[in-house]
Amino acid sequence: MTEPEDYGARDRRHISINSFREGAQYASPLRAQQRRPLRNDYAAHADALLDQLTRALGAVPPHANDLRLRIDGLKPGTIVELATLPPAQGSRSKATKIPANLDFTTQQISVLRTARRDDRTESAVLFVPDDAREFLRHRIAAYGEDPGENRRADIERFEIIETIAAAPVASLFIGDVDLDDAAIAWWELWLPGGSERATHIATLAREAELDAHPDRLTFPETTVLFIHASAQRIAAFAERLPGAVTEIRRSTGSIEPFLDNSVDGAEPSDWVAELAQRVVSPPLDAPVVCALDTGVAGGHPLVLPGLRGAWAYDAAWGTDDHAPDGGHGTAIAGLTLYGDLEPHMNSTGPVVLSHGVESMKLLPPHGFPPTMPPSYGIVTQGAVALVETEQPGAKRSFCLATSTTDFSPARPSSWSGALDQIAAGSMPGDAADDVPASQSPKRLVLVSTGNVAGGMLDDVTPSQPIEDPSQSWNALTIGGFTRKEQIPTPPPAYKPVVLANHRSPFSRGSQSLPDDLTPIKPEVLFEAGNMVSDNSGFCGWNPAVSLLAPGSDVANEPLVPFWATSAAAGVAGNFIGQLHAAHPDLWPETLRALTVDAATWPMPIRKQLIGTGAHWKTGTKSQKQKVLREVGYGVPDIERAILSARNDMSMIAQAEIQPFAIGADGRAAVFNEMHFYDLPWPRSALEQLENQVVTMKVTLSYFVEPNLTGKAATRPDTYRSFGLRFAMKKRSETATSFRARVNAAQERDESTNESEADFWLLGSKAIQAGSLHCDLWRGHAIDLSGHDAIAVYPVGGWWKSHIGQRRMIDKARYSLVISISAQGLAIDLHTEVASLVHAKEIEIDLG
C-alpha cells in the first residue's frame, strides 16, 4: 500500500541521499531449546484469545459514522490491551513480559506501549488496523492448531498472553488522571513515526481548536508533542487517533525537582554532571552569540563546552559573573546554548550544540563606579568593538538583556541609537575609506523589552511600555510569552497570573506608544516564565513557573530558576544561534527577517486576530496593530525558519539598492532606484486550491543609520538614513499600472492605493517607523494567485535631505522574505516555484 505523501515535511532546502539506504532485519539462528509448556490445552487457549479479541475489537465503524482522523502513513484501526500470564507460584521471575516480537510490521500491527503491573504481569496496548484483523485471527488460530512434529506456530508470541480486552483511551495516560477534569493543563503526547507525523497531528490538533505548542522533543523513535487542553479534550482527541499516540503524560513544566537537594538523593550538581556527559561541543568555526551582560562562570560544566571567549569592557572588572543570587550572565549564556534546561534534564539522549557563546561583561561589579545612563551607548559600542578585536572573523550575533527606565521609549535615545549604529555598521571605527555603506559590518542585535515588576494583579496585567533601549529600530526586540502554569508544590494558595500561551506578565509592549512614530515592538516572543498570585492578588515570580538555567555558583548552586524577558532574550539567542548555524552565509538582516517570518501566534492570541472565516477577524487595522504591539508576530518556530515544506514555503531575496541620486542641478538629491520582482509564483497550485484558505507573509528587513536630531521623535524620515517599503501587485493590475502606482507613492512616503478588497492584516498605511516591515495576507488561494509581483522602493531619509553629509549616492541593502502557507493541505507550492526558478537560471546562463 502506497503511503500518502507528506506535504508538510520541512525538507525542501537540502537534497538528501537517505533514500538510498537499505536496512535488513538480523535473524538469529534457530537453536533447539527444551522448554516447559505454559498451557495444557493450546486449542482452548487460542479459542479463548480469539473470543476475547473479537469482543475487544468490536465492529469496524461504518464509514459515515467513523470519527477517526486520518494520519499519513497510518491505517485506520483499533487499540486493544493485552496482559500476560502471572508468574508461577513461587517463581523468582520479576515478571512475565510482553513478547518482544508481538508486532507484525508488514500489517502495521504494533505494540504502542507496555506497562508493569503490581502482580508481576505486564500489559501492552496493541494497535490493530482494520484490514489486519483477519490476519491476526488467522495467526492466533494457527497457534492453536496441532503442529504434529513441527514447532507450534507463533508460540513465542501468544503462549504468554492471558487476556485481550478493549483498550479505553484512559489506558494511554500515564499516572492517575481524572478524565472528567475540565482544568486546562499541558500534556505530552508521545507519538511514534517521526517529526513529519507529529507535524501532521499538531495540525489536526489545531483544527480541533487544541493548542499545540510549536516546540517539541525529538528522540530516535518518538516525538513528544505538547498540547494545552483539559484531560477530557485530550482524551477525546486521542480517541480519534488510534495507533498514533503511544502514551499521554501530564507536562508539569516545573523546574523545581532540579533545584531541590533532596529529590531521590540527587543534588543539582548530579543533574548537571549527568547532562554535561551528554553534551557535544559545537564546531570551532560555528557561529556564536555574544552575551553583553554581567560576565560568566566560565568553568560551569554546562557552559564550558560552548564557551568561545569571555572578556570585560574594563579588564579590572574580571570576567566572572558578579550578579547576586545565582548570577545573570551565566544564565543568559546557558539559555543561549541550550534554551530552557528543563527538557534536556528530562531527556537521556545526546545534546549537540550547534553554536557557541561568548561573554562580554558590560556592567561593572560592586566596588567600581556604576555606568551612568549617558554612557550606556558608548559602553555597549565599546564592548562590541572589543569583542571583535579579541576574536575577529567570527560569525556573531549579540544579545542584550539589560534595560532602563531613564528615558522614554516613545522616541529614540542615545542607547537605542547606539544599538542602531551597531547593527548598521555605522558606529565609530566601522567606517573605512572606499568601503560603501552597504558593505560595512552589519550585526544582528537581540534586546529584551524590559520587565514588569511583581505587585498587585491590577497593576501587573495591564499593558506597560517597553524600556530603553528596546525601541531600537534595527535591533530584534524580544518579548515574553509563557506556557508555564504549574502550581508550586506543595500547593499553597497560589494560581498562575496568566494561562499558558499568553503574553508573559513580565513582558512589556508598545501599545501605548504612537504607532506612526515608533516600530511595532516586540517583534517576537520567547519563553519568559509566568508569575503566581496569592489570595490577596499580589503576584511575583516562582520557581515552578520559571525556566531552568546554569547558576554562577557552580559548587553550591549550579542550577537556578530564571525568568522574565532576560530569560526570553537568552532563549532567543539559542534560536538565532541555531538559525545562523544552519544558514551561516545569510546576512544578519535576513536572519532577522526569517525569525519574524517563522513566528506564529499561540491559539489564545490567534483568536484575537483570526475568526472562523477565510479572512481576518472583523475590526479595524488599528485595533489589530494594538494586539501586535503587545505580542509582535508571535513565537518563532526554528524548523520553519530553517527549512521550507512543499505546502509552506519561503522565498528570500538579498539585494543592494541605491535609494537616492544627485539631481540634475547637482545640489539636491532625488529618488533613484526601485526593485520590482516578477515573482516565480505557484499560480497553478493556488488555482487548484480555489477557495481553500492560504496565508502569505511578507517581511522586509534592512538596517538604517540613525541620526539623533531634535526632530527624530516626530519625524522618522530625519532619524533614518533611508527608508524602504514594499508593495504587492493587485490581482487585476497590469505590470505598467503597478509600476506607476508604486512610483507615485514614493515621494509621499505612503501606501499605494488599494481599490480591491484588502485582505492584509495591517495594510501598508501602518508602516511608518522602524526598519522591519511585516504584513500578512489571508484569504482564498484563487485570490492570491494574481498577486504575482512585488516592488521594493525607497522613501525619504537623511541621506537625501541632509545634503551636507554627502551621502546622497550611498548604497543600502535589504532582505525580503515572502512565504506562502497552505498548511494541512495536500498541495505542492514549492516544486512549482523551484521549477520556475530553475528555468530562469537556465535563461540567464544562455544569455
N, C-alpha and C positions, 0 to 999 in steps of 0.2 A: 504494500500500500504506500503510495507516494504521500509524503507528509506535506501539509500546506506550507507555503513559503512564508518566511518571517520578514515582513516589510519594515518592521520597526527595529531590526538589528542594527546597531551602530558599528558598521563595518565598511563604510564607504570611502575611507581615506587610504588605507593601505591594501596592497594586493597580497593575499596570504596563500601559501602553498600547503597549508594544513590538510587540505582535502586529499593530498597525495599520500598521506599516512594511512597505513593499513594495519590493523591490530588483529591478533588471533588469540583465542582462548586456550590457555595451557590446560592440558588434560593429564592428570596424574595417572600413572599406570595402575591397572587393576591388581589388587593383591587379594589372595584368598584369605578370608577372615572367618574365624569362628565367633559367632555372636549368639547371644541368648535372645530368643524371640520375646517381644513385649506383648504380643497378642496371642490369645488362644484360638481365636476364630477370626481370621483376616477377612473372610467374606462378610461376616456380620459387621466387622468394624468399618469396612468400605461402605456397606449399605447404610450404616448409621451416619457416616460422614456425608454421603450423598443426600440423605434426607435432610440433614442439618443445612447443607449448602443450598438446597432448593428453597428452604424457608428463609435462610439468611439473605439470599439474593432477591427474593420476591420477583414480581413480574417486571419486565422491561417496560418503562412508561411509554405510552403511545406518543407519537411524535408531537401531536397537538398539545399534549399536556406535559411535555418534557421541559422542565425548568433548568436542566443542567446547562452550564455555559460551555461553549466550545473552545478548546485550547489547541493552539497549533501543535501538531505532532502527538497529541494525546487523544486516544479513542474515548468515546463516552462509555462509562462503566459504573460499577458499584463497589463500595468498600465493605468488607466483612472482617470480623475479628476471630482469630484462631487462638486456641490455647493448648498448651502441651499437657501430656500426661504427668501427674505428680510423680516425683521420685519414689522408688520402692521404700516401704517402711524400713527404717534403719539404714538406708543408703547414706553414704558420705557425700554424695553428689551435691554440689551447691545449688544446682537447678537442672531441670530438663530443658534444653534450649530449642528454640525455633530453628529448624534446619537452615543451614546457610544457602542451600540450593533450592529454596522453595519458589524462587522466581522462574517464570518461563518467559524469557526476554523476547523471543520471537512473537509471542502472543500479547506482549505488554502486561502480562500478569506479574505483579511486582509487590514485594513487601515494602510498605511505606514506613512503618516504624515498629519497633518491638519494645517490650517493657518487661521488667522482672516483677513478679508478684510475691507477696509475703509467704505463700505456701510453696515456694521454690519452683513454681511453674513459670512459664513465660507466655506472653501474649504477643500477637502480631496483628497489625492492620494490613490486610491484603487487598490490593486493587484488582478487580476482575473486569476487563472490558466486556461489553455486551456480546460482542461476536466471539468471545473466547469462553463463554460459559460451557458450551458443549464440549470443547476441547478439554476443559478441566474435569468435567464429569466423566469423560472417557478415560482420562488418566487415573482418576480415583477408582473407577470400575475395574480397569485393568489391574490395578494394585490388588484388588480383592480376589482376582481370579487365581485358580490353582496353577502355579508355574511349572509343575512337574519337576523335571531335573534341573530346570533353569533357575536363575536368581529371580526373586519376586520383583516385579516391576515397581519402580519408584518407592521401594521400601524405605529408603533413607529420607524421603520427603514426607510420607504420610503416616508411617507407623507411630511416630511420637505424638501426632496430633490427636487430641482428645475431643475437642469441641470446635464447632464452627457456628458463629452466631452473627446476627445483624450487627453492624457497627454504627451506632448513633454518632452524630457529629461530635458529641462530647468526648468520644474516645480519642479524638485528635488533640485535645487540650492536655497540657502538662500541668499537674497540680490541681488543687481543688478550685473549681470555677463555678460560680453561680450564673448559669446561662440566662437567667431572668433579670440579672442585674443591668439596670439602664445606665449606670455610671460610665462615662467616657474614659477610655484609657488607651495607652499604646499597647499594641500586640505585635508579636513577632510571628510571621507566617514563614515556616520553613518549607522551601519549595525545591523539589528536585528538577533537574532539566536545564540548569544553566541560567545565565543572566537574560538571555533572549526571552525565555518563557516567563521569567519574573517580570520583565517589562510588559509583556502581554497581560499578565494577571494584574499588574498595577493599573494598566489602562482599564481593564474590566472593573476594578475596584472603584476607580474614579467615575466610570459610567454608572456605577451603582450608588454614587454620591458618598463613597467612603474616601477618607483622606489617606492616600498612600504617600508616604514620605519618599522624596527622590533618593535619599541616602539608603544604602543597603550594604550588607556584609556579604562577601563572596568567598566561598570555600570550594575545594575541588569538585564537590558533587552537590552542593547545596547553596542556594542564595536565600538570605534572610531579608524578607520584605517587612517594613514597619507600616502598620495601618492603625489609624486613630479612630476608634469607634467603641460602642458598647459591646459587651460579650455576646449579647443577643444578636446584634447585627453581624458581628464577626462570624458567629456560628451559622447564621442564615446564608452568609456569603460563601463560607467554606463548604456548606452542604451542597452548593451548586457547582462545586469544583472537585468532584470525586477523582482521586488519583493525582491531583495537582498539589495537594498540601499534605506534607508528612506529619507535621505537628504544629501546634499553636501554643505560644508561650506569652504570658503577660510580660511586657517590656517595662521594667521598673524605671529605667533611666536614671537611677540614683548612683552617685559615686561613693556613697557612704561606706560600703564594705571595704573599699580600698584605702580608706582613711583611718579605719578602725584597727587598733593594735591588737585586738583580741578576737578577730574573726578566725575561727578554726585554727588558732595558734599561729596564723600567718600575719606578719607585720608588713607595713607598706614597703619596707626595703626588700622583702621577699617577692612581692609583686613586681617591683622594679627590676630585680635581678632576673626573674623569670622572663619578663618581656625583653630585657636587654639581650638575652641569649638568642632571641628570635629576630633581632633587628639586622637587616642587611644594609650596609652603608651605601650612600649614593656614589656614582662615579665621580672621580676627582674633577672632571670638567662639566659636571651637571650644573644647571642654573642654581642661583642662590637667592634667598630673600634675606635682606639685612634688616634686623630689628633695631630701630632707633629708640632706645629705652633706658633702663636702669642698670644695664650690664647683664652678665650671665654667669651662672655657676658652671663653668666650662667642664668641670670634671664629673658632672652628673652623668650616670651611665646611659641615660636616655638621650641626652643632648650631645655627648661626645661623638657618637658615630656620624652625626651630620654637621658638626660644627666646623666651619671653614675659616673662622677668624674671629677674634674678639679684640676690640680697641676701645679707647675712651677719647672724647673730644679734648680733654685735658689729661695727659698721661698721669698726672698726680692723683687723679681720681681712682685709678686702678680699673680693672675690667670686670671685677666681681659684681654680683647683683646686690646692691646696697638697700633695696627696698625692704621695709619691715614686713613682718607677718607672712613669711614664706616667699618673699620676693615678688617681682613683677616681670622683669626682663627674661628670667629663666622660664617662666610660664609661657610668655609670648613665643620664645624660641621653641619650646616643646610643642606648642599648638601648631606652630608653623611647620614643624617637621611631621607631625602625626595627625593633626586635628585633635579632637577630644580623645583622650586616652582611654575612656571607658570601654568602647567597643574592642579596642586592642587587648585590654586586660581580660575581656570575656572570651577572647578567641585563643586558638592554640597554634595557628599557622605562622609562617614567616611574615615579617613586616619589612617590605622592601622600600627603602626611601628613594624617592625619585629625584630629590633636590636637596640642597644643603641650606644651612642657615648661618648668618653672620650676626654679630652683636656689636653695635656701636653705642657706648654709653653716652647718652645725650644730656642727662641730668646729673648735677653734682651730688655727691653723697653728703651726709651730715658732717658739719665741720668746715665745709667750703662755702664761699658766698653763693647764694642762690642765683640762678639765672633770672634776670629781670625780663618782664614781658617784651620790652623793645628789642631785646637781644634774641628772642626765640627764633626768628627767621635767620639771623646771622649764624647762630649756633647750629641750626639744622643744616644750613647750606655748608658750613664748615665741616660738619660731621660727614656729610655725603662726600665732599671733596677728599677728606682724609681717607675714607674707606677706599675710594677709587685709586688713591695714590698708593695705599698699602697693598692693594691687590687689584692691579689694573687688568682689564681684559675680560673680567668675569661677566657672564650674562646675569644681570642682577635686577631685582626689584626691591623696593623699600617699604617698610611697614612702620607707621607711627600711630601709637595708641595713647597719645597724650593730648590734652586739650585744656583750654582755659576759658573763663567767663569774663576776662578782662576787656574783650572787645565784642561789639555786636556782630553777629553773623549775617546781618542784613546787608552788609557791604564787605568788599574785600579788605583785609587787614594786611599789615606788613608780613605777618606769619603766613597767611594764606597766599599772599602774593609771592613769598619766597618759595612756597611749595610749587606754585605755578611755574616759577623760573626753573626750579629743579627739574620738573617734568619736561619743560620745553627746551631744556639745554641752553638757557639764557642767563644762568647765574654767573657771577664773576668767575673768570677762569675758563668758562666754556667757549667763549668767542675766540676764534683763531683767524689769522689772516687768510683770505682767499677761500674760506670754508663757508658755503652758503648756509642760511638758517635751516634749510631742510635737512642738512647733513650734520647739524650739531647733535651732541649726545642726548637722545631722548630717554626718559626714565619713567617707569610706572611707579607711582607712589600710592600706597593704601593709607587711609587715615580714618580713624573712628569718629563717630558723631559726637562723642562725649556722652556722659551718663546722667541719668536721673537718680538722685539720691533716694534712699528709703524715707518713709514718712507715712502720713495718713493717706489712706487709699484715695480719697478725693483729690489729694494733691499730686499723687504719683501717676495716676492713669491718664489724665488729660494730656494733650499734645504739648510738648515743650521744645523750644527751638534748639537746633544744633549749636555746638560750641566751636569757637575759633580753634584751629584753622580749617575745620571740615567744610567750610563754604568754598574752599579752593575749587577753581573751575577745572583744573587739569587732574587733580587727584581723584582716585576712585574712592568715594566715601562709603564707609561700611556701617550699616545699622545692624540692629539685632532683632532676630525673631527667636522663638523657643519652641521646642517640642518636649520640654521637661515640665512635668506637672506632678511628679511623685511627691506624696506627702511624707514629711520626715518620719522616721521610725525610731523609737515607738511614737505613735502619732499623738502629739499634743493638739490643742485646738487651733490648728493651722489649716489653711487652704491656699492653693496656688492663686496668685493675683490674676493671671490670665490663663485661659485654657491653651492647650498645645496648638501650635501652628498660628499663633497670633504674634503681633509685634511684641517683643520683649518689653516689660515695663522699664527696663534700664535705658531703652533706646530713644533717641531724640529724632526730630524731623524738621522739615522746613515749611510746614503748613502755615505757620504764622508769618512767614517771610513774603515779601512782594514777589508774586510769581512772574512778573515781567522783567524783574531785575536780577533775580537770583536763580541759580540752577536748581533742578529737582534734586534734592538730597534727602536721604542717602539714595545711591543708585541701586544698591543690592543689600541683601540681608544675609547674615550668617548666625549660627547658634550663639546666643549670648546668655543663656540661662534665664531663669524666672525669679520672681520674688514670692514669698509666702506672707500671708497676713494673719493676724490673730483676731480674737473676737472683738477687740476694740477698733479694728480697722487699721492698726499700724502694720506696715509691711516693710520687709527688708530681705536681704539675701539669706540663703540657707544652703548648706552642702547638698541636700537632697535634690535641689533644682539647679545645681551648678555644674560646670564642666570639670573634668579631672586633668590636671597638668603637673609637670615636674615642679618641685619646690627648690628654693635656693639652699635650704639647709639639708644637704644631701645625707648627712649622718643621722639626723633626728626626724626630719620631716620631708622625705624625698618626694611625696605626693601631696598636692594641695588642691583644695577647691578653688576654682577661678571662674569669674563671672563678668557680666556687663559687656559693653562694647569693646573693651580691651580684649576679652576672650573672642568676640566676633572678629576682630581685626586679625588675631592670631590664626583663627580658622580660615579666614580669607587668604592669609599668607600661604597656608597649606594648599589652598585651591590654586592660587596663582603659580606656586612652585610646581605643582603637577602639570598645569597647563603649559607653562614655559618649557618644562622638560619634554613634553610631548611635541611642542612646536618651537624648538629653540631658535629658529630663524625668523619668526614673526616679529613685527615691530611692537613696542610697548603700547602704541595706540590700538593695535589690533588685538592684543591680549585683553585690553580693557573692553573693547567692543564685543569680543567673544564672550567675556564674562557676563555682560549685560544681556547679550543675545541668548545665553543659556539659562537665564533666570525665568522662573515661573512663580506665580503666586500660590501659596498654600490655599486649601479649599475655603477656609473661613474668609480670607481676604478676597479670593477669586469671586466669591458670591457678591461682593460689593461692586464688581465690575462687569461680570458676565451673567446674563439672565438665562432663560431656558430657550430662547430663540437663536437665530443664526447670528445676530449682531450683538453689540454691546448693550448693557443694561440701560434702560431709559434714564435720563438725567443729563445735565449739562456737562460739557467737556471741562468746565471749571471745577465742577464737583468731582469729576474723575481725577483731575490733576491733584486735588487736595488729598485724595487717597494715596496717590503715588508719592506725594511729599511726606508721607509717613512711612511707606513701605517700599518705595522705589519700584523697581521692575521685578522684584521677587527674590527668590532663593535660587542661586545658580546650581546647575547640575553638571558635574565635572565630565561625565560621559558625553553629554550633549555639547559641551564646549570643545571637546577634543575631536569628536567624530560625528559624521552625518549618518542618517539612515535613508533608506530609499523613500520612505514616506514622510521624512522630516529632515530636510537638507538645508545647508547654508552655502551661500556664495560669498566670497571675500575678494575685495579689491584693495590694493595698496598703491597709492599714486602720489606723485608730486604735482603741484599746481602753482602757477604764478597768479595770485589774485589780482594784482594791480600792475599798471604800467605808467610810464611818464606820458602825459598828454601831448597834444600837438604843439601847445605853446611852450613846452619844455619846462614848465614851472609847476603845474598841477598834476595830480595823479588821477587816473581813470581806471575803471574796472577793465580787467584784461581777459581772463580765461575762464571758461566753463567746461565741465566734462559731462558728456552725455553717454549713457550706456544703453546700447541696443541689446537688451538682456537676452541671454540664451534661456528662453522661457519654456517651461514644460506645458505648453498650450494644450497638446493632445491629452495629457494626463488630467489636466484641470477640466477640460471639456468632458472627458469621460466621467468625472466625478459629478458633474452637473450641479445639483443643489445640495451636495454634501458641504458641511461647514469646514472651512480651512482658515488658517491664520497666516498672515505674513508679518514679519517683524523687520524693520529697517533701523540699523544703528550706524550713525556717522560719528566717528571719533577722530579728534585732532587735538593738538596742544597749542595754546596761544601763548605769546609772550605778553606778560601783564604790564600795564602802565598805571602806576598808582598816582592818580591825579585827584584833585578835589571833585571832579565830575564822575569819577568811577562808580560812585554809589548809585547814581541815577542815569548814567549814560554808559551802558555796556559797550557801545562802539568806541568809547575812549579808553576803556580798560583793555580790550583785546587788541592784539596786533592785526588780526583779521578775523572774519567770521565765515563760516560755511553753512549752507543749507542744502537740503535735498528736496526734490520734487518728483513725484511719480506721474507718469503719463496716464491721462484719463482713459477710460475704456473706449470711448468713441472718438478720441482725439487723433488727428494726423500728426506725423512727426514734425511737420513745419509749424503747425499751430502750437504744438507742445513747446518747441524751442522759443517761439515768440512769447509765449506766456511766461516762461522762466526768465527770459531776458527782461521783460517788463517788471518783474518782481524784484530784480536785483537792486536797483537804485533805492527802492523804498524800504529795503530790509523787512519785507513782509511776505506772507504766504502768497502763493499763486491762487487765483480764484478757482473755486470748485463749484461747478453748476450741477454736477451729478450728485446722487445720494452719497453722503460722506460716511464711510464705514471705518474711519480711523478712530482710535481711542481718544487721542488728544487733538489731532488736527495741527496743521503747520502753524497756526496762529499762536500756539502755546510755546513755540520755540523762540526765545528771546535771548536768554543768557546761557552761559556755560559753553563747554567745548565738547560735549557729548550730547547728541540729539537722537532720541529713540522714539519710535511710534509703532503702533500695531494696527494692522488692518484685519478685520474679522468679517467674514461673510460667506456667500456661496462661491464654490470653486469656479463656476462658469463666469461669475463677475470678475474674479481675479485674473482670468485668462487674458483679459485685454490690457492689463497693467504691465506691459512688457518693455517698458523703458523707464530709466530714471536719470535725473540730472543732479550733479553736484556743482553748486555755484557759490561765488563769494559774496559777502556783504561787507559793509564798511568796518574799518578798524584804524588804529593809529598809524599803521604803515601807510595808509592812504591819506589821512587827514593831517598828519604831522610831517610836513614836507621837510622841515629842518633835520629830521632824523635820518634822511636819505635811505629809507628802507622801501621805497616805492616799488622796486623791481625784485625784491626778495621772493624766493620760492618757499612754499609751505608744503606739507604733506598731510595726507589723511588716510584713514582706513574706513572702508564701507563694508558692512556685513548685512546681507539680505537673506533671511531664512523663510522658507515656506513649510508649513507643518500641516500634515493631514494624518496626525497620529491616530492609530487604531484602524486606519483604512488600508485595504489591500491595493495600494497604488504605488507605482514606481515613478516618482518625480526625478530622482537622482540620475537614473540612466539616460533619460531623455535630455536632461541638461548636459550631462557629461558627453553625450554624442555630439551635441551642438558645439560644445567647446572644442572637442577633438577635430571636428570638421573645420572650425575657424582656424585652428592652429595649422592644419594642412594648407588652408588657403593662404595664410601668411607665409608659410615656408615656400610655397610655389610662387610667391610674389604677385 
